[in-house]
Amino acid sequence: MNVHYRFRNLCINVGVLFSSLLICFLLIEIGLRIIYGNPHIFRSPQVRHIPTPYGYKPEPNQHGSYTLNKLVTVNSSGFRDTREWIVPKPTGSYRIIIVGDSFTFGNGVNTEERFSNLLDKYLQKNHGQVEVLNASAGGWNLNNEFFFFNTEGLSYEPDALVLAFFPNDWMSPPSPSMPDPVPIANLSQEGRWDARPYWLRWLPYEWIYKLKYSATVIYLRDRLFLIGAKPDIVTRLLQDQVDLDREPTIAYSYQKLGEMKQTCDVKGIPMVIAVIPPVNFFWLSDGSPSYIEHFRKFAESRGIVFVDLSIGLRMTRAQNLYYNYPWDNHLNPVGHKRVADQLIPVIEQLIMPLVRGK
């Protein structure tokens, strides 16, 4: 009788515990959705990629794939665009190529909402035969971008280069006994750029997408991963914890950016570096972290046009105006519009005189 009674009490206690946890989970879920809105739904398949000499790029001629829940079309060149990139370029046209990572690719936004497309639309309307090509992929950094520009980017006959730089895009130096490291593909079996930590790669992405239906799971994910973790390069840069004159990754990245500028000089094309701030830029810094001015001085010493995009993306902790945070840390359509608005006068002032001379 005692055994039966104890078992009954155990079942009741377990039931009460799980019921309490479920109620707490539902309350948190409802609260997060009220405050931040519904999280993005990941539709399948997400963008597929193929290996390349510079790491990887989107699979060419791709239709019906997604970035989060936004439809993606990839042209025959292997980049997100509904147009084909004609080579040789049309006579009399002026072609700007923007190279970058997932922020430039437009994670979580429609193709026409990206800053590159907004810039293209404005320039065509106001300056005639101008093209803006967006060569980007999620997960790219300067390593991919450097090799892409030299092995493929120049084949599209650009008249100007805009490098959209995110503060985790620095290029790690090779060991003294090795040449420049060739970027690795790091793709999952289905061709997705694999951002899973090694210990989680047993879990299929399809399951991860389903888990992300929950606002609570997404909200807690990043915060739990930070427990016990060392600050990454972005956090240390924002908090001025990096010796900018002695950090090897920064010195090596400056070297490679200088080589890109030399290539541009040989081709007679201007180079612009537009620095995109992370979502926590104004939470972890005073809005003027030292790496921005350090980067600016380097760029200007090499004749590179430098654009600090944080100027037009200022916000406070209580105002998430320009990012998809907390469900995603990329720019939302309003953020892309702010980036385009900042790039337009720079392009017009420094590049459009060349258009008039064509």
PyMOL commands that set and color helices and strands:
alter all, ss='L'
color gray80, all
select helices_A, chain A and resi 2-36+102-105+111-113+115-127+142-151+153-156+198-200+205-211+215-225+233-238+248-267+281-284+290-301+309-312+333-350+352-356
alter helices_A, ss='H'
color red, helices_A
select strands_A, chain A and resi 49-52+55-58+62-67+70-74+94-100+130-136+160-165+271-275+305-308
alter strands_A, ss='S'
color yellow, strands_A
deselect
rebuild
show_as cartoon
